[in-house]
Amino acid sequence: MSKEVLSVVSHSYELATYSTPELRGLFSDWLCEIEREITDFMKDRGTVDPDEIGTRFKLKRESVIFILGKLANEGKIRMQASGPGV
């Protein structure tokens, strides 16, 4: 999962170099809001699968993994990985 997170983060920063300050600000505002909504969603559930979050918020798995990785790096959540069939 770490490889996926790094790939998505790298791609996001690459795209950010092409955007305007206005778009970066709007994205930042949206990201703060979706982070809050996701953490609220997770509070009552304990363990949540990225696909479950993606379905709930209409986000692709890669986007969810990026947001979860960011939240984990900031110490707002704890991420765990498991192997197939676990």
Long-range contacts (C-beta under 8 A, 24 or more apart in sequence): 1-65, 1-79, 1-81, 4-62, 4-65, 5-65, 5-66, 5-68, 5-69, 8-62, 8-63, 8-65, 8-66, 8-69, 9-66, 9-69, 9-70, 12-66, 31-67, 31-70, 34-59, 34-67, 35-67, 35-70, 35-71, 35-76, 38-64, 38-67, 38-68, 38-71, 39-71, 39-76, 39-77, 42-77, 47-80
